Amino acid sequence: MKKSISKLFSKRLRVRMAELNISATDLSNEINVSRNTLNLCRSGKAKMIKFETIAELCKGLYVQPDYFFKEK
């Protein structure tokens, strides 16, 4: 069964943040994304994520956009 895109995105975001050992607060301070937005993305409750948010997350987490959308 396929996961929803928001659930997949949130899982990959949590995994990458754990790999880099970075908190939502620290990541938010590094990039141009609020902690509230990060928490919504991490929980899978974000319904629409702006391209700019994904771009900022990619910069802060050192990944390409496709990282968040592919299952391992």
PyMOL Python script that loads the backbone (N, CA, C, O; Angstrom):
from pymol import cmd

cmd.read_pdbstr("""\
ATOM      1  N   MET A   1       0.835  -1.190   0.000  1.00  0.00           N
ATOM      2  CA  MET A   1       0.000   0.000   0.000  1.00  0.00           C
ATOM      3  C   MET A   1       0.876   1.248   0.000  1.00  0.00           C
ATOM      4  O   MET A   1       1.818   1.349   0.786  1.00  0.00           O
ATOM      5  N   LYS A   2       0.575   2.174  -0.859  1.00  0.00           N
ATOM      6  CA  LYS A   2       1.361   3.413  -0.965  1.00  0.00           C
ATOM      7  C   LYS A   2       0.998   4.362   0.157  1.00  0.00           C
ATOM      8  O   LYS A   2      -0.164   4.474   0.547  1.00  0.00           O
ATOM      9  N   LYS A   3       2.019   5.049   0.673  1.00  0.00           N
ATOM     10  CA  LYS A   3       1.800   6.079   1.679  1.00  0.00           C
ATOM     11  C   LYS A   3       1.365   7.360   0.990  1.00  0.00           C
ATOM     12  O   LYS A   3       1.657   7.582  -0.185  1.00  0.00           O
ATOM     13  N   SER A   4       0.667   8.191   1.733  1.00  0.00           N
ATOM     14  CA  SER A   4       0.333   9.493   1.176  1.00  0.00           C
ATOM     15  C   SER A   4       1.624  10.290   1.052  1.00  0.00           C
ATOM     16  O   SER A   4       2.596  10.038   1.765  1.00  0.00           O
ATOM     17  N   ILE A   5       1.619  11.238   0.154  1.00  0.00           N
ATOM     18  CA  ILE A   5       2.820  12.046  -0.069  1.00  0.00           C
ATOM     19  C   ILE A   5       3.202  12.808   1.194  1.00  0.00           C
ATOM     20  O   ILE A   5       4.385  12.916   1.516  1.00  0.00           O
ATOM     21  N   SER A   6       2.214  13.337   1.914  1.00  0.00           N
ATOM     22  CA  SER A   6       2.542  14.102   3.126  1.00  0.00           C
ATOM     23  C   SER A   6       3.158  13.209   4.198  1.00  0.00           C
ATOM     24  O   SER A   6       4.053  13.647   4.921  1.00  0.00           O
ATOM     25  N   LYS A   7       2.696  11.968   4.313  1.00  0.00           N
ATOM     26  CA  LYS A   7       3.272  11.033   5.291  1.00  0.00           C
ATOM     27  C   LYS A   7       4.692  10.647   4.892  1.00  0.00           C
ATOM     28  O   LYS A   7       5.584  10.575   5.737  1.00  0.00           O
ATOM     29  N   LEU A   8       4.894  10.401   3.607  1.00  0.00           N
ATOM     30  CA  LEU A   8       6.230  10.071   3.117  1.00  0.00           C
ATOM     31  C   LEU A   8       7.178  11.249   3.336  1.00  0.00           C
ATOM     32  O   LEU A   8       8.300  11.071   3.809  1.00  0.00           O
ATOM     33  N   PHE A   9       6.721  12.445   2.991  1.00  0.00           N
ATOM     34  CA  PHE A   9       7.523  13.653   3.178  1.00  0.00           C
ATOM     35  C   PHE A   9       7.904  13.811   4.644  1.00  0.00           C
ATOM     36  O   PHE A   9       9.065  14.071   4.959  1.00  0.00           O
ATOM     37  N   SER A  10       6.937  13.655   5.541  1.00  0.00           N
ATOM     38  CA  SER A  10       7.211  13.846   6.971  1.00  0.00           C
ATOM     39  C   SER A  10       8.196  12.801   7.488  1.00  0.00           C
ATOM     40  O   SER A  10       9.077  13.121   8.287  1.00  0.00           O
ATOM     41  N   LYS A  11       8.053  11.569   7.043  1.00  0.00           N
ATOM     42  CA  LYS A  11       8.974  10.514   7.484  1.00  0.00           C
ATOM     43  C   LYS A  11      10.402  10.816   7.029  1.00  0.00           C
ATOM     44  O   LYS A  11      11.344  10.725   7.817  1.00  0.00           O
ATOM     45  N   ARG A  12      10.555  11.176   5.755  1.00  0.00           N
ATOM     46  CA  ARG A  12      11.889  11.455   5.216  1.00  0.00           C
ATOM     47  C   ARG A  12      12.499  12.681   5.909  1.00  0.00           C
ATOM     48  O   ARG A  12      13.705  12.716   6.154  1.00  0.00           O
ATOM     49  N   LEU A  13      11.670  13.685   6.225  1.00  0.00           N
ATOM     50  CA  LEU A  13      12.152  14.869   6.935  1.00  0.00           C
ATOM     51  C   LEU A  13      12.645  14.487   8.325  1.00  0.00           C
ATOM     52  O   LEU A  13      13.724  14.914   8.737  1.00  0.00           O
ATOM     53  N   ARG A  14      11.874  13.694   9.048  1.00  0.00           N
ATOM     54  CA  ARG A  14      12.285  13.271  10.394  1.00  0.00           C
ATOM     55  C   ARG A  14      13.568  12.447  10.353  1.00  0.00           C
ATOM     56  O   ARG A  14      14.458  12.626  11.184  1.00  0.00           O
ATOM     57  N   VAL A  15      13.656  11.545   9.381  1.00  0.00           N
ATOM     58  CA  VAL A  15      14.850  10.701   9.250  1.00  0.00           C
ATOM     59  C   VAL A  15      16.085  11.560   8.991  1.00  0.00           C
ATOM     60  O   VAL A  15      17.123  11.370   9.626  1.00  0.00           O
ATOM     61  N   ARG A  16      15.972  12.501   8.058  1.00  0.00           N
ATOM     62  CA  ARG A  16      17.129  13.341   7.712  1.00  0.00           C
ATOM     63  C   ARG A  16      17.537  14.233   8.882  1.00  0.00           C
ATOM     64  O   ARG A  16      18.726  14.423   9.136  1.00  0.00           O
ATOM     65  N   MET A  17      16.557  14.775   9.590  1.00  0.00           N
ATOM     66  CA  MET A  17      16.879  15.597  10.754  1.00  0.00           C
ATOM     67  C   MET A  17      17.592  14.756  11.818  1.00  0.00           C
ATOM     68  O   MET A  17      18.520  15.236  12.469  1.00  0.00           O
ATOM     69  N   ALA A  18      17.163  13.516  11.991  1.00  0.00           N
ATOM     70  CA  ALA A  18      17.810  12.625  12.955  1.00  0.00           C
ATOM     71  C   ALA A  18      19.231  12.281  12.503  1.00  0.00           C
ATOM     72  O   ALA A  18      20.153  12.244  13.318  1.00  0.00           O
ATOM     73  N   GLU A  19      19.404  12.031  11.206  1.00  0.00           N
ATOM     74  CA  GLU A  19      20.746  11.724  10.679  1.00  0.00           C
ATOM     75  C   GLU A  19      21.720  12.862  10.958  1.00  0.00           C
ATOM     76  O   GLU A  19      22.887  12.631  11.274  1.00  0.00           O
ATOM     77  N   LEU A  20      21.229  14.089  10.839  1.00  0.00           N
ATOM     78  CA  LEU A  20      22.080  15.264  11.060  1.00  0.00           C
ATOM     79  C   LEU A  20      22.050  15.741  12.512  1.00  0.00           C
ATOM     80  O   LEU A  20      22.749  16.681  12.888  1.00  0.00           O
ATOM     81  N   ASN A  21      21.227  15.073  13.315  1.00  0.00           N
ATOM     82  CA  ASN A  21      21.083  15.429  14.729  1.00  0.00           C
ATOM     83  C   ASN A  21      20.764  16.917  14.891  1.00  0.00           C
ATOM     84  O   ASN A  21      21.428  17.623  15.650  1.00  0.00           O
ATOM     85  N   ILE A  22      19.747  17.380  14.174  1.00  0.00           N
ATOM     86  CA  ILE A  22      19.360  18.781  14.217  1.00  0.00           C
ATOM     87  C   ILE A  22      17.908  18.901  14.689  1.00  0.00           C
ATOM     88  O   ILE A  22      17.036  18.161  14.235  1.00  0.00           O
ATOM     89  N   SER A  23      17.666  19.823  15.588  1.00  0.00           N
ATOM     90  CA  SER A  23      16.315  20.037  16.114  1.00  0.00           C
ATOM     91  C   SER A  23      15.538  20.967  15.185  1.00  0.00           C
ATOM     92  O   SER A  23      16.110  21.634  14.323  1.00  0.00           O
ATOM     93  N   ALA A  24      14.229  20.992  15.382  1.00  0.00           N
ATOM     94  CA  ALA A  24      13.385  21.891  14.591  1.00  0.00           C
ATOM     95  C   ALA A  24      13.772  23.346  14.848  1.00  0.00           C
ATOM     96  O   ALA A  24      13.787  24.160  13.926  1.00  0.00           O
ATOM     97  N   THR A  25      14.080  23.664  16.082  1.00  0.00           N
ATOM     98  CA  THR A  25      14.476  25.035  16.427  1.00  0.00           C
ATOM     99  C   THR A  25      15.761  25.420  15.719  1.00  0.00           C
ATOM    100  O   THR A  25      15.851  26.498  15.131  1.00  0.00           O
ATOM    101  N   ASP A  26      16.763  24.541  15.772  1.00  0.00           N
ATOM    102  CA  ASP A  26      18.045  24.835  15.127  1.00  0.00           C
ATOM    103  C   ASP A  26      17.887  24.950  13.616  1.00  0.00           C
ATOM    104  O   ASP A  26      18.447  25.854  12.995  1.00  0.00           O
ATOM    105  N   LEU A  27      17.123  24.033  13.025  1.00  0.00           N
ATOM    106  CA  LEU A  27      16.918  24.081  11.580  1.00  0.00           C
ATOM    107  C   LEU A  27      16.167  25.350  11.194  1.00  0.00           C
ATOM    108  O   LEU A  27      16.512  26.006  10.211  1.00  0.00           O
ATOM    109  N   SER A  28      15.154  25.688  11.957  1.00  0.00           N
ATOM    110  CA  SER A  28      14.384  26.903  11.688  1.00  0.00           C
ATOM    111  C   SER A  28      15.265  28.144  11.739  1.00  0.00           C
ATOM    112  O   SER A  28      15.101  29.059  10.933  1.00  0.00           O
ATOM    113  N   ASN A  29      16.189  28.174  12.675  1.00  0.00           N
ATOM    114  CA  ASN A  29      17.101  29.311  12.793  1.00  0.00           C
ATOM    115  C   ASN A  29      18.089  29.381  11.630  1.00  0.00           C
ATOM    116  O   ASN A  29      18.560  30.462  11.274  1.00  0.00           O
ATOM    117  N   GLU A  30      18.402  28.228  11.042  1.00  0.00           N
ATOM    118  CA  GLU A  30      19.356  28.169   9.924  1.00  0.00           C
ATOM    119  C   GLU A  30      18.733  28.545   8.587  1.00  0.00           C
ATOM    120  O   GLU A  30      19.395  29.121   7.724  1.00  0.00           O
ATOM    121  N   ILE A  31      17.459  28.218   8.422  1.00  0.00           N
ATOM    122  CA  ILE A  31      16.800  28.439   7.138  1.00  0.00           C
ATOM    123  C   ILE A  31      15.628  29.394   7.307  1.00  0.00           C
ATOM    124  O   ILE A  31      15.315  29.808   8.423  1.00  0.00           O
ATOM    125  N   ASN A  32      14.995  29.736   6.226  1.00  0.00           N
ATOM    126  CA  ASN A  32      13.891  30.690   6.225  1.00  0.00           C
ATOM    127  C   ASN A  32      12.538  29.976   6.303  1.00  0.00           C
ATOM    128  O   ASN A  32      11.674  30.173   5.449  1.00  0.00           O
ATOM    129  N   VAL A  33      12.364  29.136   7.347  1.00  0.00           N
ATOM    130  CA  VAL A  33      11.123  28.398   7.561  1.00  0.00           C
ATOM    131  C   VAL A  33      10.812  28.446   9.054  1.00  0.00           C
ATOM    132  O   VAL A  33      11.682  28.175   9.881  1.00  0.00           O
ATOM    133  N   SER A  34       9.582  28.788   9.395  1.00  0.00           N
ATOM    134  CA  SER A  34       9.224  28.889  10.815  1.00  0.00           C
ATOM    135  C   SER A  34       9.196  27.508  11.472  1.00  0.00           C
ATOM    136  O   SER A  34       9.025  26.485  10.808  1.00  0.00           O
ATOM    137  N   ARG A  35       9.366  27.511  12.778  1.00  0.00           N
ATOM    138  CA  ARG A  35       9.335  26.260  13.535  1.00  0.00           C
ATOM    139  C   ARG A  35       7.944  25.626  13.442  1.00  0.00           C
ATOM    140  O   ARG A  35       7.818  24.403  13.391  1.00  0.00           O
ATOM    141  N   ASN A  36       6.914  26.452  13.421  1.00  0.00           N
ATOM    142  CA  ASN A  36       5.547  25.950  13.288  1.00  0.00           C
ATOM    143  C   ASN A  36       5.372  25.208  11.961  1.00  0.00           C
ATOM    144  O   ASN A  36       4.776  24.131  11.926  1.00  0.00           O
ATOM    145  N   THR A  37       5.882  25.774  10.884  1.00  0.00           N
ATOM    146  CA  THR A  37       5.801  25.119   9.577  1.00  0.00           C
ATOM    147  C   THR A  37       6.584  23.810   9.590  1.00  0.00           C
ATOM    148  O   THR A  37       6.120  22.801   9.059  1.00  0.00           O
ATOM    149  N   LEU A  38       7.764  23.826  10.191  1.00  0.00           N
ATOM    150  CA  LEU A  38       8.556  22.593  10.300  1.00  0.00           C
ATOM    151  C   LEU A  38       7.794  21.519  11.067  1.00  0.00           C
ATOM    152  O   LEU A  38       7.777  20.354  10.668  1.00  0.00           O
ATOM    153  N   ASN A  39       7.167  21.914  12.164  1.00  0.00           N
ATOM    154  CA  ASN A  39       6.418  20.939  12.960  1.00  0.00           C
ATOM    155  C   ASN A  39       5.242  20.362  12.180  1.00  0.00           C
ATOM    156  O   ASN A  39       4.949  19.172  12.297  1.00  0.00           O
ATOM    157  N   LEU A  40       4.569  21.184  11.393  1.00  0.00           N
ATOM    158  CA  LEU A  40       3.482  20.681  10.549  1.00  0.00           C
ATOM    159  C   LEU A  40       4.020  19.703   9.508  1.00  0.00           C
ATOM    160  O   LEU A  40       3.409  18.665   9.253  1.00  0.00           O
ATOM    161  N   CYS A  41       5.149  20.030   8.916  1.00  0.00           N
ATOM    162  CA  CYS A  41       5.760  19.145   7.919  1.00  0.00           C
ATOM    163  C   CYS A  41       6.200  17.829   8.554  1.00  0.00           C
ATOM    164  O   CYS A  41       6.005  16.761   7.974  1.00  0.00           O
ATOM    165  N   ARG A  42       6.789  17.904   9.736  1.00  0.00           N
ATOM    166  CA  ARG A  42       7.265  16.692  10.415  1.00  0.00           C
ATOM    167  C   ARG A  42       6.134  15.790  10.870  1.00  0.00           C
ATOM    168  O   ARG A  42       6.298  14.571  10.926  1.00  0.00           O
ATOM    169  N   SER A  43       4.990  16.371  11.197  1.00  0.00           N
ATOM    170  CA  SER A  43       3.863  15.582  11.691  1.00  0.00           C
ATOM    171  C   SER A  43       3.043  14.957  10.562  1.00  0.00           C
ATOM    172  O   SER A  43       2.237  14.058  10.798  1.00  0.00           O
ATOM    173  N   GLY A  44       3.253  15.437   9.339  1.00  0.00           N
ATOM    174  CA  GLY A  44       2.461  14.945   8.209  1.00  0.00           C
ATOM    175  C   GLY A  44       1.134  15.659   8.077  1.00  0.00           C
ATOM    176  O   GLY A  44       0.292  15.257   7.275  1.00  0.00           O
ATOM    177  N   LYS A  45       0.931  16.720   8.857  1.00  0.00           N
ATOM    178  CA  LYS A  45      -0.340  17.448   8.836  1.00  0.00           C
ATOM    179  C   LYS A  45      -0.344  18.603   7.839  1.00  0.00           C
ATOM    180  O   LYS A  45      -1.385  19.220   7.611  1.00  0.00           O
ATOM    181  N   ALA A  46       0.803  18.897   7.248  1.00  0.00           N
ATOM    182  CA  ALA A  46       0.866  19.975   6.256  1.00  0.00           C
ATOM    183  C   ALA A  46       0.157  19.508   4.994  1.00  0.00           C
ATOM    184  O   ALA A  46       0.496  18.465   4.435  1.00  0.00           O
ATOM    185  N   LYS A  47      -0.813  20.268   4.553  1.00  0.00           N
ATOM    186  CA  LYS A  47      -1.582  19.870   3.371  1.00  0.00           C
ATOM    187  C   LYS A  47      -0.945  20.367   2.080  1.00  0.00           C
ATOM    188  O   LYS A  47      -0.959  19.673   1.063  1.00  0.00           O
ATOM    189  N   MET A  48      -0.389  21.567   2.130  1.00  0.00           N
ATOM    190  CA  MET A  48       0.258  22.129   0.945  1.00  0.00           C
ATOM    191  C   MET A  48       1.587  22.743   1.384  1.00  0.00           C
ATOM    192  O   MET A  48       1.619  23.670   2.193  1.00  0.00           O
ATOM    193  N   ILE A  49       2.664  22.219   0.844  1.00  0.00           N
ATOM    194  CA  ILE A  49       3.989  22.736   1.192  1.00  0.00           C
ATOM    195  C   ILE A  49       4.502  23.530   0.002  1.00  0.00           C
ATOM    196  O   ILE A  49       4.558  23.025  -1.120  1.00  0.00           O
ATOM    197  N   LYS A  50       4.872  24.769   0.255  1.00  0.00           N
ATOM    198  CA  LYS A  50       5.350  25.636  -0.825  1.00  0.00           C
ATOM    199  C   LYS A  50       6.682  25.137  -1.363  1.00  0.00           C
ATOM    200  O   LYS A  50       7.481  24.548  -0.636  1.00  0.00           O
ATOM    201  N   PHE A  51       6.905  25.383  -2.651  1.00  0.00           N
ATOM    202  CA  PHE A  51       8.188  25.023  -3.263  1.00  0.00           C
ATOM    203  C   PHE A  51       9.336  25.721  -2.549  1.00  0.00           C
ATOM    204  O   PHE A  51      10.417  25.153  -2.395  1.00  0.00           O
ATOM    205  N   GLU A  52       9.099  26.954  -2.113  1.00  0.00           N
ATOM    206  CA  GLU A  52      10.145  27.705  -1.408  1.00  0.00           C
ATOM    207  C   GLU A  52      10.511  27.015  -0.106  1.00  0.00           C
ATOM    208  O   GLU A  52      11.680  27.003   0.277  1.00  0.00           O
ATOM    209  N   THR A  53       9.534  26.443   0.580  1.00  0.00           N
ATOM    210  CA  THR A  53       9.792  25.721   1.832  1.00  0.00           C
ATOM    211  C   THR A  53      10.633  24.487   1.559  1.00  0.00           C
ATOM    212  O   THR A  53      11.583  24.199   2.287  1.00  0.00           O
ATOM    213  N   ILE A  54      10.279  23.760   0.508  1.00  0.00           N
ATOM    214  CA  ILE A  54      11.058  22.562   0.147  1.00  0.00           C
ATOM    215  C   ILE A  54      12.481  22.957  -0.212  1.00  0.00           C
ATOM    216  O   ILE A  54      13.429  22.279   0.186  1.00  0.00           O
ATOM    217  N   ALA A  55      12.644  24.038  -0.955  1.00  0.00           N
ATOM    218  CA  ALA A  55      13.983  24.504  -1.334  1.00  0.00           C
ATOM    219  C   ALA A  55      14.802  24.860  -0.103  1.00  0.00           C
ATOM    220  O   ALA A  55      15.985  24.528  -0.029  1.00  0.00           O
ATOM    221  N   GLU A  56      14.187  25.532   0.863  1.00  0.00           N
ATOM    222  CA  GLU A  56      14.894  25.898   2.100  1.00  0.00           C
ATOM    223  C   GLU A  56      15.277  24.651   2.898  1.00  0.00           C
ATOM    224  O   GLU A  56      16.380  24.568   3.437  1.00  0.00           O
ATOM    225  N   LEU A  57      14.365  23.690   2.969  1.00  0.00           N
ATOM    226  CA  LEU A  57      14.664  22.447   3.674  1.00  0.00           C
ATOM    227  C   LEU A  57      15.829  21.714   3.009  1.00  0.00           C
ATOM    228  O   LEU A  57      16.693  21.162   3.690  1.00  0.00           O
ATOM    229  N   CYS A  58      15.846  21.712   1.687  1.00  0.00           N
ATOM    230  CA  CYS A  58      16.937  21.061   0.953  1.00  0.00           C
ATOM    231  C   CYS A  58      18.271  21.706   1.287  1.00  0.00           C
ATOM    232  O   CYS A  58      19.265  21.009   1.492  1.00  0.00           O
ATOM    233  N   LYS A  59      18.301  23.043   1.344  1.00  0.00           N
ATOM    234  CA  LYS A  59      19.548  23.740   1.691  1.00  0.00           C
ATOM    235  C   LYS A  59      19.992  23.385   3.101  1.00  0.00           C
ATOM    236  O   LYS A  59      21.163  23.087   3.332  1.00  0.00           O
ATOM    237  N   GLY A  60      19.061  23.417   4.037  1.00  0.00           N
ATOM    238  CA  GLY A  60      19.402  23.168   5.433  1.00  0.00           C
ATOM    239  C   GLY A  60      19.747  21.732   5.746  1.00  0.00           C
ATOM    240  O   GLY A  60      20.481  21.458   6.696  1.00  0.00           O
ATOM    241  N   LEU A  61      19.218  20.800   4.944  1.00  0.00           N
ATOM    242  CA  LEU A  61      19.435  19.376   5.203  1.00  0.00           C
ATOM    243  C   LEU A  61      20.360  18.715   4.189  1.00  0.00           C
ATOM    244  O   LEU A  61      20.591  17.507   4.245  1.00  0.00           O
ATOM    245  N   TYR A  62      20.885  19.510   3.262  1.00  0.00           N
ATOM    246  CA  TYR A  62      21.875  19.035   2.278  1.00  0.00           C
ATOM    247  C   TYR A  62      21.355  17.871   1.437  1.00  0.00           C
ATOM    248  O   TYR A  62      22.035  16.860   1.262  1.00  0.00           O
ATOM    249  N   VAL A  63      20.133  18.034   0.920  1.00  0.00           N
ATOM    250  CA  VAL A  63      19.547  17.018   0.051  1.00  0.00           C
ATOM    251  C   VAL A  63      18.928  17.687  -1.172  1.00  0.00           C
ATOM    252  O   VAL A  63      18.775  18.908  -1.213  1.00  0.00           O
ATOM    253  N   GLN A  64      18.577  16.878  -2.160  1.00  0.00           N
ATOM    254  CA  GLN A  64      17.846  17.342  -3.332  1.00  0.00           C
ATOM    255  C   GLN A  64      16.352  17.139  -3.065  1.00  0.00           C
ATOM    256  O   GLN A  64      15.986  16.305  -2.238  1.00  0.00           O
ATOM    257  N   PRO A  65      15.487  17.887  -3.752  1.00  0.00           N
ATOM    258  CA  PRO A  65      14.046  17.766  -3.495  1.00  0.00           C
ATOM    259  C   PRO A  65      13.501  16.346  -3.614  1.00  0.00           C
ATOM    260  O   PRO A  65      12.607  15.971  -2.855  1.00  0.00           O
ATOM    261  N   ASP A  66      14.015  15.555  -4.541  1.00  0.00           N
ATOM    262  CA  ASP A  66      13.477  14.201  -4.707  1.00  0.00           C
ATOM    263  C   ASP A  66      13.704  13.318  -3.486  1.00  0.00           C
ATOM    264  O   ASP A  66      13.034  12.296  -3.335  1.00  0.00           O
ATOM    265  N   TYR A  67      14.636  13.693  -2.613  1.00  0.00           N
ATOM    266  CA  TYR A  67      14.895  12.942  -1.386  1.00  0.00           C
ATOM    267  C   TYR A  67      13.609  12.752  -0.586  1.00  0.00           C
ATOM    268  O   TYR A  67      13.376  11.679  -0.030  1.00  0.00           O
ATOM    269  N   PHE A  68      12.780  13.780  -0.528  1.00  0.00           N
ATOM    270  CA  PHE A  68      11.583  13.747   0.308  1.00  0.00           C
ATOM    271  C   PHE A  68      10.451  12.919  -0.285  1.00  0.00           C
ATOM    272  O   PHE A  68       9.493  12.603   0.420  1.00  0.00           O
ATOM    273  N   PHE A  69      10.537  12.565  -1.552  1.00  0.00           N
ATOM    274  CA  PHE A  69       9.419  11.923  -2.219  1.00  0.00           C
ATOM    275  C   PHE A  69       9.676  10.496  -2.691  1.00  0.00           C
ATOM    276  O   PHE A  69       8.814   9.882  -3.320  1.00  0.00           O
ATOM    277  N   LYS A  70      10.852   9.973  -2.390  1.00  0.00           N
ATOM    278  CA  LYS A  70      11.117   8.598  -2.810  1.00  0.00           C
ATOM    279  C   LYS A  70      11.200   7.686  -1.583  1.00  0.00           C
ATOM    280  O   LYS A  70      11.775   8.043  -0.555  1.00  0.00           O
ATOM    281  N   GLU A  71      10.624   6.528  -1.722  1.00  0.00           N
ATOM    282  CA  GLU A  71      10.678   5.548  -0.642  1.00  0.00           C
ATOM    283  C   GLU A  71      11.968   4.769  -0.761  1.00  0.00           C
ATOM    284  O   GLU A  71      12.443   4.487  -1.861  1.00  0.00           O
ATOM    285  N   LYS A  72      12.521   4.432   0.369  1.00  0.00           N
ATOM    286  CA  LYS A  72      13.758   3.651   0.348  1.00  0.00           C
ATOM    287  C   LYS A  72      13.452   2.189   0.392  1.00  0.00           C
ATOM    288  O   LYS A  72      14.368   1.366   0.383  1.00  0.00           O
TER     289      LYS A  72
END
""", "prot")
cmd.dss("prot")
cmd.show_as("cartoon", "prot")
cmd.util.cbc("prot")
cmd.orient("prot")
